[in-house]
Amino acid sequence: MEDFFLALSLILGFFVLLCLYRVVRGPGVFNRIVGVNVIGTKTLVILALMGFLYKRVDMFVDICLVYALLNFISTLAAAKYFQRKGAD
Amino acid sequence: MSVLSILFLLLGIFFFFGATIGFLRFPDFYSRMHATGKSDTLGTLLCLIGLALYNGFSLVSIKIVLIAVFIFVASPTATHAILRAAFDSDVTPWTKDGRVIREGGEDKSE
């Protein structure tokens, strides 16, 4: 089962690299914000899987919760900050 | 229970795969949001529920389900906020024949 979790983490890391292309090259600032949001969501699942790999789920679940909250808040703040006419 | 957990995790990875492909391949900002906003939420939910099923009934599972509920509420809200900010910042939607369509918002033509 741990090999399965490790394989899932590697696949998710590959997806994060694919999304990083859109963050680096994506036209405009809003594509980048969405890319960071998507990468944060994937990182949340990778963190939960890491907890099962290291057998410290009780610690990693709290880190996951904080990461979800920070991802949400930072997305809202960035969306508010970059909202103006002709920002793209 | 382990088989059910593996099934949930693989379904979640499948939805993540769809979200990533849509995010890379779709032509403009709004269709990219359409791909990521829904598939990413569902993939996270399925993965977290699969992990909670694998862990069994304990305090950690309750916390994982709590994170899933929070993602279920917060992720569409964040998607909506970015979309509203982009629409108010005059990001033009993509059309097949290149026409400019803007319904709602402020009309700037006159």
N, CA and C atoms of all chains as a GROMACS GRO file, in nm:
protein
  594
    1MET      N    1   0.083  -0.120   0.000
    1MET     CA    2   0.000   0.000   0.000
    1MET      C    3   0.087   0.126   0.000
    2GLU      N    4   0.204   0.118   0.066
    2GLU     CA    5   0.290   0.237   0.069
    2GLU      C    6   0.350   0.266  -0.068
    3ASP      N    7   0.379   0.160  -0.145
    3ASP     CA    8   0.428   0.183  -0.281
    3ASP      C    9   0.322   0.253  -0.365
    4PHE      N   10   0.196   0.215  -0.343
    4PHE     CA   11   0.086   0.279  -0.414
    4PHE      C   12   0.078   0.428  -0.380
    5PHE      N   13   0.091   0.460  -0.250
    5PHE     CA   14   0.088   0.601  -0.210
    5PHE      C   15   0.205   0.678  -0.270
    6LEU      N   16   0.322   0.611  -0.274
    6LEU     CA   17   0.440   0.678  -0.331
    6LEU      C   18   0.420   0.705  -0.480
    7ALA      N   19   0.361   0.607  -0.550
    7ALA     CA   20   0.336   0.626  -0.694
    7ALA      C   21   0.237   0.739  -0.716
    8LEU      N   22   0.131   0.746  -0.632
    8LEU     CA   23   0.034   0.855  -0.645
    8LEU      C   24   0.101   0.990  -0.620
    9SER      N   25   0.189   0.997  -0.520
    9SER     CA   26   0.259   1.124  -0.494
    9SER      C   27   0.344   1.165  -0.613
   10LEU      N   28   0.412   1.066  -0.677
   10LEU     CA   29   0.496   1.101  -0.791
   10LEU      C   30   0.412   1.149  -0.909
   11ILE      N   31   0.296   1.083  -0.931
   11ILE     CA   32   0.208   1.127  -1.041
   11ILE      C   33   0.159   1.269  -1.014
   12LEU      N   34   0.121   1.297  -0.888
   12LEU     CA   35   0.073   1.432  -0.855
   12LEU      C   36   0.184   1.535  -0.870
   13GLY      N   37   0.308   1.496  -0.836
   13GLY     CA   38   0.420   1.588  -0.858
   13GLY      C   39   0.442   1.617  -1.005
   14PHE      N   40   0.422   1.517  -1.089
   14PHE     CA   41   0.431   1.539  -1.234
   14PHE      C   42   0.323   1.636  -1.281
   15PHE      N   43   0.200   1.622  -1.227
   15PHE     CA   44   0.092   1.716  -1.263
   15PHE      C   45   0.127   1.858  -1.217
   16VAL      N   46   0.190   1.870  -1.100
   16VAL     CA   47   0.231   2.002  -1.052
   16VAL      C   48   0.331   2.066  -1.148
   17LEU      N   49   0.425   1.982  -1.200
   17LEU     CA   50   0.521   2.035  -1.298
   17LEU      C   51   0.449   2.081  -1.424
   18LEU      N   52   0.348   2.005  -1.468
   18LEU     CA   53   0.273   2.046  -1.587
   18LEU      C   54   0.200   2.177  -1.564
   19CYS      N   55   0.141   2.195  -1.444
   19CYS     CA   56   0.070   2.320  -1.414
   19CYS      C   57   0.169   2.436  -1.401
   20LEU      N   58   0.293   2.405  -1.362
   20LEU     CA   59   0.393   2.511  -1.348
   20LEU      C   60   0.424   2.576  -1.482
   21TYR      N   61   0.404   2.501  -1.590
   21TYR     CA   62   0.422   2.561  -1.722
   21TYR      C   63   0.326   2.678  -1.741
   22ARG      N   64   0.200   2.660  -1.699
   22ARG     CA   65   0.101   2.766  -1.715
   22ARG      C   66   0.132   2.883  -1.623
   23VAL      N   67   0.190   2.857  -1.507
   23VAL     CA   68   0.226   2.967  -1.417
   23VAL      C   69   0.339   3.049  -1.477
   24VAL      N   70   0.437   2.982  -1.539
   24VAL     CA   71   0.552   3.055  -1.592
   24VAL      C   72   0.516   3.125  -1.722
   25ARG      N   73   0.448   3.056  -1.815
   25ARG     CA   74   0.427   3.109  -1.948
   25ARG      C   75   0.291   3.175  -1.968
   26GLY      N   76   0.195   3.148  -1.876
   26GLY     CA   77   0.056   3.184  -1.900
   26GLY      C   78   0.036   3.331  -1.927
   27PRO      N   79  -0.045   3.366  -2.028
   27PRO     CA   80  -0.065   3.508  -2.056
   27PRO      C   81  -0.150   3.575  -1.948
   28GLY      N   82  -0.099   3.684  -1.896
   28GLY     CA   83  -0.178   3.759  -1.800
   28GLY      C   84  -0.158   3.710  -1.658
   29VAL      N   85  -0.204   3.793  -1.565
   29VAL     CA   86  -0.180   3.763  -1.424
   29VAL      C   87  -0.282   3.664  -1.369
   30PHE      N   88  -0.403   3.658  -1.431
   30PHE     CA   89  -0.507   3.573  -1.373
   30PHE      C   90  -0.481   3.426  -1.399
   31ASN      N   91  -0.421   3.394  -1.515
   31ASN     CA   92  -0.381   3.256  -1.539
   31ASN      C   93  -0.281   3.210  -1.435
   32ARG      N   94  -0.192   3.302  -1.394
   32ARG     CA   95  -0.092   3.265  -1.295
   32ARG      C   96  -0.156   3.242  -1.159
   33ILE      N   97  -0.255   3.326  -1.124
   33ILE     CA   98  -0.322   3.307  -0.995
   33ILE      C   99  -0.392   3.172  -0.991
   34VAL      N  100  -0.461   3.138  -1.102
   34VAL     CA  101  -0.531   3.010  -1.106
   34VAL      C  102  -0.431   2.895  -1.100
   35GLY      N  103  -0.315   2.911  -1.168
   35GLY     CA  104  -0.214   2.807  -1.163
   35GLY      C  105  -0.162   2.783  -1.022
   36VAL      N  106  -0.140   2.892  -0.948
   36VAL     CA  107  -0.093   2.878  -0.811
   36VAL      C  108  -0.200   2.812  -0.724
   37ASN      N  109  -0.327   2.845  -0.749
   37ASN     CA  110  -0.436   2.783  -0.674
   37ASN      C  111  -0.442   2.633  -0.699
   38VAL      N  112  -0.429   2.594  -0.826
   38VAL     CA  113  -0.436   2.452  -0.861
   38VAL      C  114  -0.318   2.376  -0.802
   39ILE      N  115  -0.197   2.439  -0.807
   39ILE     CA  116  -0.080   2.373  -0.751
   39ILE      C  117  -0.095   2.357  -0.600
   40GLY      N  118  -0.153   2.458  -0.534
   40GLY     CA  119  -0.176   2.446  -0.390
   40GLY      C  120  -0.271   2.334  -0.355
   41THR      N  121  -0.376   2.316  -0.437
   41THR     CA  122  -0.471   2.207  -0.411
   41THR      C  123  -0.404   2.071  -0.427
   42LYS      N  124  -0.321   2.059  -0.530
   42LYS     CA  125  -0.250   1.932  -0.550
   42LYS      C  126  -0.151   1.906  -0.437
   43THR      N  127  -0.084   2.014  -0.391
   43THR     CA  128   0.011   2.000  -0.282
   43THR      C  129  -0.056   1.952  -0.154
   44LEU      N  130  -0.183   1.994  -0.135
   44LEU     CA  131  -0.260   1.948  -0.019
   44LEU      C  132  -0.272   1.797  -0.017
   45VAL      N  133  -0.308   1.739  -0.132
   45VAL     CA  134  -0.324   1.593  -0.141
   45VAL      C  135  -0.188   1.524  -0.125
   46ILE      N  136  -0.081   1.586  -0.183
   46ILE     CA  137   0.053   1.526  -0.168
   46ILE      C  138   0.093   1.525  -0.021
   47LEU      N  139   0.058   1.633   0.052
   47LEU     CA  140   0.092   1.637   0.194
   47LEU      C  141   0.020   1.528   0.273
   48ALA      N  142  -0.108   1.504   0.241
   48ALA     CA  143  -0.182   1.398   0.309
   48ALA      C  144  -0.119   1.262   0.280
   49LEU      N  145  -0.080   1.240   0.154
   49LEU     CA  146  -0.015   1.113   0.118
   49LEU      C  147   0.120   1.099   0.189
   50MET      N  148   0.194   1.210   0.204
   50MET     CA  149   0.322   1.208   0.273
   50MET      C  150   0.304   1.167   0.420
   51GLY      N  151   0.193   1.214   0.480
   51GLY     CA  152   0.164   1.173   0.617
   51GLY      C  153   0.148   1.023   0.630
   52PHE      N  154   0.082   0.960   0.531
   52PHE     CA  155   0.066   0.814   0.537
   52PHE      C  156   0.198   0.744   0.508
   53LEU      N  157   0.285   0.808   0.427
   53LEU     CA  158   0.414   0.745   0.396
   53LEU      C  159   0.507   0.746   0.517
   54TYR      N  160   0.509   0.861   0.588
   54TYR     CA  161   0.597   0.873   0.703
   54TYR      C  162   0.534   0.823   0.833
   55LYS      N  163   0.411   0.773   0.827
   55LYS     CA  164   0.337   0.723   0.944
   55LYS      C  165   0.323   0.830   1.054
   56ARG      N  166   0.309   0.955   1.010
   56ARG     CA  167   0.282   1.063   1.106
   56ARG      C  168   0.158   1.138   1.058
   57VAL      N  169   0.046   1.067   1.043
   57VAL     CA  170  -0.073   1.129   0.985
   57VAL      C  171  -0.128   1.237   1.074
   58ASP      N  172  -0.119   1.217   1.207
   58ASP     CA  173  -0.177   1.314   1.300
   58ASP      C  174  -0.112   1.451   1.288
   59MET      N  175   0.021   1.450   1.254
   59MET     CA  176   0.088   1.579   1.238
   59MET      C  177   0.057   1.638   1.100
   60PHE      N  178   0.064   1.554   0.996
   60PHE     CA  179   0.051   1.607   0.860
   60PHE      C  180  -0.090   1.655   0.830
   61VAL      N  181  -0.190   1.600   0.899
   61VAL     CA  182  -0.328   1.645   0.874
   61VAL      C  183  -0.346   1.789   0.918
   62ASP      N  184  -0.280   1.826   1.029
   62ASP     CA  185  -0.289   1.966   1.073
   62ASP      C  186  -0.221   2.059   0.973
   63ILE      N  187  -0.106   2.013   0.920
   63ILE     CA  188  -0.038   2.094   0.818
   63ILE      C  189  -0.128   2.110   0.696
   64CYS      N  190  -0.199   2.003   0.659
   64CYS     CA  191  -0.292   2.009   0.546
   64CYS      C  192  -0.400   2.114   0.569
   65LEU      N  193  -0.456   2.114   0.691
   65LEU     CA  194  -0.564   2.209   0.722
   65LEU      C  195  -0.514   2.352   0.709
   66VAL      N  196  -0.395   2.380   0.764
   66VAL     CA  197  -0.339   2.515   0.756
   66VAL      C  198  -0.310   2.551   0.611
   67TYR      N  199  -0.262   2.452   0.533
   67TYR     CA  200  -0.230   2.479   0.394
   67TYR      C  201  -0.355   2.512   0.313
   68ALA      N  202  -0.466   2.441   0.342
   68ALA     CA  203  -0.591   2.470   0.271
   68ALA      C  204  -0.640   2.610   0.302
   69LEU      N  205  -0.634   2.648   0.432
   69LEU     CA  206  -0.678   2.782   0.470
   69LEU      C  207  -0.592   2.889   0.403
   70LEU      N  208  -0.459   2.869   0.405
   70LEU     CA  209  -0.369   2.970   0.348
   70LEU      C  210  -0.390   2.982   0.197
   71ASN      N  211  -0.412   2.867   0.131
   71ASN     CA  212  -0.434   2.869  -0.014
   71ASN      C  213  -0.559   2.950  -0.050
   72PHE      N  214  -0.666   2.928   0.027
   72PHE     CA  215  -0.792   3.000   0.003
   72PHE      C  216  -0.774   3.150   0.025
   73ILE      N  217  -0.713   3.186   0.138
   73ILE     CA  218  -0.698   3.328   0.171
   73ILE      C  219  -0.609   3.398   0.069
   74SER      N  220  -0.497   3.332   0.032
   74SER     CA  221  -0.404   3.398  -0.060
   74SER      C  222  -0.466   3.415  -0.198
   75THR      N  223  -0.550   3.317  -0.240
   75THR     CA  224  -0.617   3.331  -0.369
   75THR      C  225  -0.713   3.449  -0.368
   76LEU      N  226  -0.792   3.459  -0.258
   76LEU     CA  227  -0.886   3.572  -0.248
   76LEU      C  228  -0.811   3.705  -0.247
   77ALA      N  229  -0.701   3.712  -0.172
   77ALA     CA  230  -0.626   3.838  -0.162
   77ALA      C  231  -0.567   3.876  -0.297
   78ALA      N  232  -0.510   3.778  -0.368
   78ALA     CA  233  -0.451   3.809  -0.499
   78ALA      C  234  -0.557   3.851  -0.599
   79ALA      N  235  -0.674   3.785  -0.595
   79ALA     CA  236  -0.781   3.823  -0.687
   79ALA      C  237  -0.829   3.964  -0.661
   80LYS      N  238  -0.838   4.003  -0.532
   80LYS     CA  239  -0.879   4.139  -0.500
   80LYS      C  240  -0.773   4.240  -0.539
   81TYR      N  241  -0.645   4.203  -0.520
   81TYR     CA  242  -0.537   4.299  -0.541
   81TYR      C  243  -0.519   4.331  -0.689
   82PHE      N  244  -0.536   4.231  -0.775
   82PHE     CA  245  -0.510   4.252  -0.917
   82PHE      C  246  -0.633   4.294  -0.995
   83GLN      N  247  -0.746   4.319  -0.925
   83GLN     CA  248  -0.869   4.355  -0.995
   83GLN      C  249  -0.868   4.502  -1.030
   84ARG      N  250  -0.838   4.533  -1.156
   84ARG     CA  251  -0.852   4.671  -1.203
   84ARG      C  252  -0.870   4.667  -1.354
   85LYS      N  253  -0.900   4.781  -1.412
   85LYS     CA  254  -0.931   4.785  -1.554
   85LYS      C  255  -0.806   4.758  -1.637
   86GLY      N  256  -0.819   4.665  -1.732
   86GLY     CA  257  -0.708   4.639  -1.823
   86GLY      C  258  -0.588   4.577  -1.756
   87ALA      N  259  -0.612   4.489  -1.658
   87ALA     CA  260  -0.499   4.427  -1.588
   87ALA      C  261  -0.434   4.318  -1.672
   88ASP      N  262  -0.509   4.259  -1.763
   88ASP     CA  263  -0.456   4.143  -1.836
   88ASP      C  264  -0.358   4.189  -1.943
   89MET      N  265  -1.227  -0.276   0.264
   89MET     CA  266  -1.218  -0.131   0.279
   89MET      C  267  -1.099  -0.076   0.202
   90SER      N  268  -0.992  -0.154   0.191
   90SER     CA  269  -0.873  -0.108   0.122
   90SER      C  270  -0.899  -0.094  -0.028
   91VAL      N  271  -0.980  -0.189  -0.083
   91VAL     CA  272  -1.012  -0.183  -0.226
   91VAL      C  273  -1.092  -0.057  -0.256
   92LEU      N  274  -1.188  -0.025  -0.168
   92LEU     CA  275  -1.269   0.097  -0.187
   92LEU      C  276  -1.182   0.222  -0.181
   93SER      N  277  -1.086   0.222  -0.089
   93SER     CA  278  -0.995   0.337  -0.077
   93SER      C  279  -0.911   0.355  -0.203
   94ILE      N  280  -0.859   0.242  -0.258
   94ILE     CA  281  -0.780   0.250  -0.382
   94ILE      C  282  -0.866   0.302  -0.497
   95LEU      N  283  -0.992   0.258  -0.501
   95LEU     CA  284  -1.084   0.304  -0.606
   95LEU      C  285  -1.105   0.455  -0.599
   96PHE      N  286  -1.130   0.504  -0.476
   96PHE     CA  287  -1.150   0.649  -0.459
   96PHE      C  288  -1.025   0.726  -0.501
   97LEU      N  289  -0.906   0.676  -0.459
   97LEU     CA  290  -0.782   0.748  -0.490
   97LEU      C  291  -0.758   0.752  -0.640
   98LEU      N  292  -0.784   0.639  -0.709
   98LEU     CA  293  -0.761   0.638  -0.854
   98LEU      C  294  -0.859   0.730  -0.926
   99LEU      N  295  -0.984   0.734  -0.879
   99LEU     CA  296  -1.081   0.827  -0.938
   99LEU      C  297  -1.036   0.972  -0.919
  100GLY      N  298  -0.986   1.002  -0.798
  100GLY     CA  299  -0.937   1.137  -0.773
  100GLY      C  300  -0.820   1.174  -0.863
  101ILE      N  301  -0.727   1.079  -0.883
  101ILE     CA  302  -0.613   1.105  -0.973
  101ILE      C  303  -0.662   1.126  -1.115
  102PHE      N  304  -0.765   1.050  -1.154
  102PHE     CA  305  -0.821   1.069  -1.289
  102PHE      C  306  -0.875   1.210  -1.308
  103PHE      N  307  -0.948   1.260  -1.206
  103PHE     CA  308  -1.002   1.396  -1.218
  103PHE      C  309  -0.891   1.500  -1.216
  104PHE      N  310  -0.784   1.475  -1.138
  104PHE     CA  311  -0.669   1.566  -1.140
  104PHE      C  312  -0.606   1.569  -1.279
  105PHE      N  313  -0.598   1.451  -1.341
  105PHE     CA  314  -0.542   1.442  -1.476
  105PHE      C  315  -0.625   1.525  -1.575
  106GLY      N  316  -0.759   1.512  -1.565
  106GLY     CA  317  -0.845   1.590  -1.653
  106GLY      C  318  -0.830   1.740  -1.630
  107ALA      N  319  -0.817   1.780  -1.501
  107ALA     CA  320  -0.801   1.922  -1.471
  107ALA      C  321  -0.670   1.975  -1.529
  108THR      N  322  -0.563   1.895  -1.519
  108THR     CA  323  -0.433   1.942  -1.569
  108THR      C  324  -0.434   1.955  -1.721
  109ILE      N  325  -0.489   1.854  -1.788
  109ILE     CA  326  -0.493   1.859  -1.935
  109ILE      C  327  -0.578   1.977  -1.982
  110GLY      N  328  -0.694   1.997  -1.917
  110GLY     CA  329  -0.778   2.110  -1.954
  110GLY      C  330  -0.710   2.242  -1.927
  111PHE      N  331  -0.636   2.250  -1.816
  111PHE     CA  332  -0.568   2.374  -1.781
  111PHE      C  333  -0.458   2.407  -1.882
  112LEU      N  334  -0.395   2.304  -1.937
  112LEU     CA  335  -0.289   2.330  -2.034
  112LEU      C  336  -0.343   2.356  -2.174
  113ARG      N  337  -0.454   2.293  -2.212
  113ARG     CA  338  -0.492   2.287  -2.352
  113ARG      C  339  -0.602   2.384  -2.393
  114PHE      N  340  -0.683   2.432  -2.298
  114PHE     CA  341  -0.798   2.514  -2.337
  114PHE      C  342  -0.754   2.653  -2.383
  115PRO      N  343  -0.833   2.719  -2.470
  115PRO     CA  344  -0.782   2.838  -2.538
  115PRO      C  345  -0.779   2.965  -2.456
  116ASP      N  346  -0.871   2.988  -2.364
  116ASP     CA  347  -0.868   3.116  -2.293
  116ASP      C  348  -0.890   3.095  -2.144
  117PHE      N  349  -0.890   3.207  -2.072
  117PHE     CA  350  -0.892   3.202  -1.926
  117PHE      C  351  -1.018   3.138  -1.871
  118TYR      N  352  -1.134   3.171  -1.929
  118TYR     CA  353  -1.261   3.125  -1.872
  118TYR      C  354  -1.279   2.975  -1.889
  119SER      N  355  -1.238   2.921  -2.006
  119SER     CA  356  -1.252   2.776  -2.022
  119SER      C  357  -1.150   2.702  -1.936
  120ARG      N  358  -1.034   2.764  -1.910
  120ARG     CA  359  -0.939   2.701  -1.818
  120ARG      C  360  -0.997   2.695  -1.678
  121MET      N  361  -1.068   2.804  -1.636
  121MET     CA  362  -1.134   2.800  -1.507
  121MET      C  363  -1.242   2.694  -1.502
  122HIS      N  364  -1.310   2.676  -1.617
  122HIS     CA  365  -1.413   2.573  -1.624
  122HIS      C  366  -1.354   2.434  -1.600
  123ALA      N  367  -1.232   2.412  -1.653
  123ALA     CA  368  -1.170   2.281  -1.636
  123ALA      C  369  -1.121   2.262  -1.492
  124THR      N  370  -1.050   2.364  -1.439
  124THR     CA  371  -0.986   2.343  -1.310
  124THR      C  372  -1.082   2.360  -1.193
  125GLY      N  373  -1.177   2.452  -1.206
  125GLY     CA  374  -1.262   2.484  -1.091
  125GLY      C  375  -1.342   2.366  -1.041
  126LYS      N  376  -1.391   2.285  -1.135
  126LYS     CA  377  -1.474   2.172  -1.094
  126LYS      C  378  -1.394   2.044  -1.074
  127SER      N  379  -1.306   2.013  -1.170
  127SER     CA  380  -1.236   1.885  -1.162
  127SER      C  381  -1.141   1.880  -1.043
  128ASP      N  382  -1.078   1.995  -1.013
  128ASP     CA  383  -0.984   1.997  -0.902
  128ASP      C  384  -1.055   1.975  -0.769
  129THR      N  385  -1.172   2.040  -0.753
  129THR     CA  386  -1.248   2.021  -0.629
  129THR      C  387  -1.288   1.876  -0.612
  130LEU      N  388  -1.341   1.816  -0.719
  130LEU     CA  389  -1.388   1.678  -0.707
  130LEU      C  390  -1.271   1.582  -0.685
  131GLY      N  391  -1.157   1.609  -0.751
  131GLY     CA  392  -1.041   1.522  -0.731
  131GLY      C  393  -0.991   1.527  -0.589
  132THR      N  394  -0.983   1.648  -0.532
  132THR     CA  395  -0.940   1.660  -0.393
  132THR      C  396  -1.035   1.589  -0.298
  133LEU      N  397  -1.165   1.607  -0.323
  133LEU     CA  398  -1.264   1.542  -0.237
  133LEU      C  399  -1.250   1.392  -0.241
  134LEU      N  400  -1.236   1.334  -0.363
  134LEU     CA  401  -1.228   1.189  -0.375
  134LEU      C  402  -1.100   1.135  -0.310
  135CYS      N  403  -0.987   1.206  -0.332
  135CYS     CA  404  -0.860   1.161  -0.272
  135CYS      C  405  -0.867   1.165  -0.120
  136LEU      N  406  -0.923   1.274  -0.064
  136LEU     CA  407  -0.927   1.284   0.082
  136LEU      C  408  -1.022   1.182   0.142
  137ILE      N  409  -1.135   1.156   0.075
  137ILE     CA  410  -1.228   1.055   0.127
  137ILE      C  411  -1.165   0.916   0.119
  138GLY      N  412  -1.087   0.890   0.012
  138GLY     CA  413  -1.018   0.762   0.002
  138GLY      C  414  -0.917   0.744   0.114
  139LEU      N  415  -0.843   0.850   0.147
  139LEU     CA  416  -0.745   0.842   0.256
  139LEU      C  417  -0.815   0.823   0.390
  140ALA      N  418  -0.930   0.892   0.410
  140ALA     CA  419  -1.004   0.874   0.536
  140ALA      C  420  -1.057   0.732   0.549
  141LEU      N  421  -1.101   0.673   0.439
  141LEU     CA  422  -1.149   0.534   0.443
  141LEU      C  423  -1.034   0.439   0.475
  142TYR      N  424  -0.914   0.467   0.420
  142TYR     CA  425  -0.799   0.381   0.446
  142TYR      C  426  -0.757   0.389   0.592
  143ASN      N  427  -0.772   0.508   0.653
  143ASN     CA  428  -0.727   0.526   0.790
  143ASN      C  429  -0.820   0.462   0.892
  144GLY      N  430  -0.945   0.438   0.854
  144GLY     CA  431  -1.039   0.384   0.952
  144GLY      C  432  -1.100   0.495   1.036
  145PHE      N  433  -1.184   0.457   1.132
  145PHE     CA  434  -1.255   0.558   1.209
  145PHE      C  435  -1.170   0.604   1.327
  146SER      N  436  -1.125   0.731   1.320
  146SER     CA  437  -1.048   0.787   1.431
  146SER      C  438  -1.057   0.939   1.423
  147LEU      N  439  -0.987   1.007   1.511
  147LEU     CA  440  -0.989   1.154   1.511
  147LEU      C  441  -0.926   1.209   1.384
  148VAL      N  442  -0.820   1.139   1.335
  148VAL     CA  443  -0.752   1.184   1.214
  148VAL      C  444  -0.846   1.179   1.094
  149SER      N  445  -0.928   1.074   1.087
  149SER     CA  446  -1.024   1.065   0.976
  149SER      C  447  -1.126   1.177   0.981
  150ILE      N  448  -1.168   1.209   1.104
  150ILE     CA  449  -1.264   1.320   1.117
  150ILE      C  450  -1.201   1.450   1.069
  151LYS      N  451  -1.071   1.469   1.102
  151LYS     CA  452  -1.004   1.590   1.054
  151LYS      C  453  -0.993   1.591   0.902
  152ILE      N  454  -0.965   1.474   0.843
  152ILE     CA  455  -0.953   1.469   0.696
  152ILE      C  456  -1.087   1.501   0.631
  153VAL      N  457  -1.196   1.448   0.688
  153VAL     CA  458  -1.329   1.479   0.634
  153VAL      C  459  -1.360   1.628   0.651
  154LEU      N  460  -1.310   1.686   0.762
  154LEU     CA  461  -1.330   1.831   0.784
  154LEU      C  462  -1.258   1.911   0.676
  155ILE      N  463  -1.134   1.870   0.642
  155ILE     CA  464  -1.061   1.938   0.534
  155ILE      C  465  -1.139   1.924   0.402
  156ALA      N  466  -1.197   1.806   0.379
  156ALA     CA  467  -1.273   1.785   0.255
  156ALA      C  468  -1.394   1.878   0.250
  157VAL      N  469  -1.464   1.893   0.363
  157VAL     CA  470  -1.580   1.984   0.368
  157VAL      C  471  -1.536   2.127   0.342
  158PHE      N  472  -1.422   2.166   0.402
  158PHE     CA  473  -1.372   2.302   0.380
  158PHE      C  474  -1.337   2.325   0.234
  159ILE      N  475  -1.270   2.226   0.171
  159ILE     CA  476  -1.237   2.240   0.029
  159ILE      C  477  -1.365   2.249  -0.054
  160PHE      N  478  -1.466   2.170  -0.016
  160PHE     CA  479  -1.593   2.170  -0.090
  160PHE      C  480  -1.659   2.307  -0.085
  161VAL      N  481  -1.642   2.381   0.024
  161VAL     CA  482  -1.701   2.515   0.034
  161VAL      C  483  -1.609   2.620  -0.028
  162ALA      N  484  -1.478   2.610   0.002
  162ALA     CA  485  -1.388   2.721  -0.027
  162ALA      C  486  -1.340   2.724  -0.172
  163SER      N  487  -1.322   2.608  -0.233
  163SER     CA  488  -1.262   2.607  -0.366
  163SER      C  489  -1.353   2.671  -0.472
  164PRO      N  490  -1.486   2.640  -0.475
  164PRO     CA  491  -1.571   2.714  -0.569
  164PRO      C  492  -1.581   2.862  -0.539
  165THR      N  493  -1.570   2.899  -0.410
  165THR     CA  494  -1.572   3.041  -0.376
  165THR      C  495  -1.450   3.112  -0.431
  166ALA      N  496  -1.332   3.050  -0.419
  166ALA     CA  497  -1.211   3.110  -0.473
  166ALA      C  498  -1.218   3.120  -0.625
  167THR      N  499  -1.272   3.015  -0.688
  167THR     CA  500  -1.289   3.017  -0.834
  167THR      C  501  -1.379   3.132  -0.877
  168HIS      N  502  -1.490   3.149  -0.804
  168HIS     CA  503  -1.583   3.257  -0.837
  168HIS      C  504  -1.518   3.393  -0.818
  169ALA      N  505  -1.437   3.408  -0.713
  169ALA     CA  506  -1.374   3.538  -0.687
  169ALA      C  507  -1.274   3.572  -0.798
  170ILE      N  508  -1.193   3.473  -0.840
  170ILE     CA  509  -1.095   3.502  -0.948
  170ILE      C  510  -1.169   3.535  -1.076
  171LEU      N  511  -1.278   3.460  -1.102
  171LEU     CA  512  -1.352   3.481  -1.227
  171LEU      C  513  -1.415   3.619  -1.230
  172ARG      N  514  -1.471   3.662  -1.117
  172ARG     CA  515  -1.533   3.795  -1.110
  172ARG      C  516  -1.427   3.903  -1.126
  173ALA      N  517  -1.310   3.883  -1.063
  173ALA     CA  518  -1.202   3.981  -1.076
  173ALA      C  519  -1.154   3.991  -1.220
  174ALA      N  520  -1.143   3.876  -1.288
  174ALA     CA  521  -1.097   3.878  -1.427
  174ALA      C  522  -1.201   3.943  -1.517
  175PHE      N  523  -1.329   3.917  -1.490
  175PHE     CA  524  -1.434   3.976  -1.575
  175PHE      C  525  -1.441   4.126  -1.555
  176ASP      N  526  -1.422   4.171  -1.433
  176ASP     CA  527  -1.420   4.316  -1.409
  176ASP      C  528  -1.293   4.381  -1.462
  177SER      N  529  -1.188   4.302  -1.486
  177SER     CA  530  -1.064   4.357  -1.541
  177SER      C  531  -1.059   4.346  -1.693
  178ASP      N  532  -1.174   4.321  -1.758
  178ASP     CA  533  -1.184   4.320  -1.903
  178ASP      C  534  -1.100   4.212  -1.970
  179VAL      N  535  -1.097   4.092  -1.913
  179VAL     CA  536  -1.040   3.978  -1.984
  179VAL      C  537  -1.147   3.929  -2.082
  180THR      N  538  -1.115   3.932  -2.213
  180THR     CA  539  -1.217   3.902  -2.312
  180THR      C  540  -1.233   3.751  -2.330
  181PRO      N  541  -1.357   3.703  -2.339
  181PRO     CA  542  -1.379   3.560  -2.364
  181PRO      C  543  -1.341   3.523  -2.507
  182TRP      N  544  -1.296   3.400  -2.523
  182TRP     CA  545  -1.257   3.348  -2.654
  182TRP      C  546  -1.381   3.299  -2.728
  183THR      N  547  -1.392   3.334  -2.858
  183THR     CA  548  -1.500   3.278  -2.941
  183THR      C  549  -1.438   3.215  -3.064
  184LYS      N  550  -1.514   3.127  -3.128
  184LYS     CA  551  -1.457   3.048  -3.235
  184LYS      C  552  -1.428   3.133  -3.359
  185ASP      N  553  -1.518   3.231  -3.388
  185ASP     CA  554  -1.497   3.312  -3.508
  185ASP      C  555  -1.438   3.449  -3.475
  186GLY      N  556  -1.393   3.470  -3.352
  186GLY     CA  557  -1.323   3.593  -3.320
  186GLY      C  558  -1.412   3.711  -3.287
  187ARG      N  559  -1.544   3.690  -3.276
  187ARG     CA  560  -1.630   3.801  -3.237
  187ARG      C  561  -1.608   3.834  -3.090
  188VAL      N  562  -1.635   3.960  -3.055
  188VAL     CA  563  -1.618   4.003  -2.917
  188VAL      C  564  -1.754   3.999  -2.848
  189ILE      N  565  -1.766   3.917  -2.747
  189ILE     CA  566  -1.892   3.903  -2.676
  189ILE      C  567  -1.871   3.950  -2.533
  190ARG      N  568  -1.948   4.050  -2.491
  190ARG     CA  569  -1.948   4.086  -2.349
  190ARG      C  570  -2.090   4.113  -2.307
  191GLU      N  571  -2.147   4.019  -2.235
  191GLU     CA  572  -2.280   4.042  -2.178
  191GLU      C  573  -2.262   4.062  -2.028
  192GLY      N  574  -2.350   4.148  -1.970
  192GLY     CA  575  -2.335   4.178  -1.829
  192GLY      C  576  -2.217   4.271  -1.810
  193GLY      N  577  -2.186   4.302  -1.684
  193GLY     CA  578  -2.078   4.396  -1.658
  193GLY      C  579  -2.115   4.533  -1.709
  194GLU      N  580  -2.017   4.619  -1.724
  194GLU     CA  581  -2.045   4.751  -1.778
  194GLU      C  582  -2.028   4.748  -1.929
  195ASP      N  583  -2.114   4.818  -1.997
  195ASP     CA  584  -2.101   4.827  -2.142
  195ASP      C  585  -2.015   4.949  -2.173
  196LYS      N  586  -1.902   4.929  -2.238
  196LYS     CA  587  -1.811   5.039  -2.264
  196LYS      C  588  -1.820   5.088  -2.408
  197SER      N  589  -1.917   5.034  -2.486
  197SER     CA  590  -1.915   5.063  -2.630
  197SER      C  591  -1.957   5.207  -2.657
  198GLU      N  592  -2.056   5.259  -2.575
  198GLU     CA  593  -2.084   5.397  -2.604
  198GLU      C  594  -2.022   5.490  -2.499
   0.00000   0.00000   0.00000
